[in-house]
């Protein structure tokens, strides 16, 4: 028994429909999925470069030391020797790239008290200070230089007194 | 007009060839620019962080530095890293009081006299989990663990569905209201790949936070991890968290 094309025409049409759908899918997929998707995993490899392209703002202590070695030396004998410059001064990369860019002054007493205020629950080994009891309303800088905060030798505050150094 | 089998095959094969050619051309057009030349190789690193809680004084410099460095939206409740203060009254040790005023960005208020129980600070950030729940739930492949162990978000791909925010057991993600996409700590990936340390580690005045490259045998982190009793948050969840805490109290959840 010989079959004519008409006998299988409906099957061919069906197959054509499937093929067309497959083509549409293939085209859409090629158009919508970025080329670099899946290079490293189930994500767009370009996203890594997107994140990496964010410009840094903090220069880092090493960079500061390139020009300000004197300040590092000033701080060296004190307890502030390992404190990062940018902890108090804020982000400095712009200043490092162009020294003309002014550096923001640290926020004085409030800045000191961020680390040194008492009764916040800091470890007792840390220098916790009740500011009012310690110096009233005088600015911290009248006795302590921020880079080397040790009171000067001729200061009335003797080494054995150290008002804020609570045991 | 009736189509013969021959016509059908000819038209069909023409269509096939045309599509393949178009697709190839399109791919060529969409091809991105070559990656910027950099000596950084992702396969040579495996990033983690070490936090020494005995050194943390809750000054909040890390929180401030993170917000500045990464242009995190300057409003309360949006943090890539934040500091929590735990206070445990010894008469009721099962119910610690936790506060984190504005993420600790301006430090902490004077509240707990020295003899009023146990008080300590816990800085938190994305744990950059090896098997992170947040990347597993993303329906579009917008968040992922990189080859060097950092969990990142593809802002172009993210559809803002918030699944990952729910999935993170550490509460480290939020929806950036400016872009309506998920946002989180990148471990300052833009700094790591430039050979710098993350901004939070840079700004920490006591060195409580240290970045660690576990694939670098010369990294002092190995010595530290070996000689201290380290703990991660929620180890029972098997997330493979990579923020290691020294001196973590059992009260911390």
Interface residues (C-beta under 8 A of the other chain):
Chain A: X5 X12 X16 X19 X23 X26 X27 X30 X31 X34 X35 X36 X37 X40 X41 X42 X43 X44 X46 X47 X48 X49 X50 X51 X52 X53 X54 X55 X56 X57 X58 X60 X61 X82 X83 X84 X86 X87 X88 X90 X91 X113 X114 X115 X117 X118 X119 X120 X121 X122 X123 X124 X126 X128 X166
Chain B: X4 X5 X8 X12 X15 X16 X19 X22 X23 X26 X27 X30 X31 X32 X35 X36 X38 X42 X54 X57 X58 X59 X60 X61 X65 X68 X69 X70 X85 X87 X106 X107 X108 X109 X110 X111 X112 X113 X114 X119 X120 X121 X141 X142 X143 X144 X145 X146 X147 X152 X153 X154 X155 X156 X157 X186 X188 X189 X190 X191 X193 X194 X196 X197 X199 X202 X203 X204 X205 X206 X207
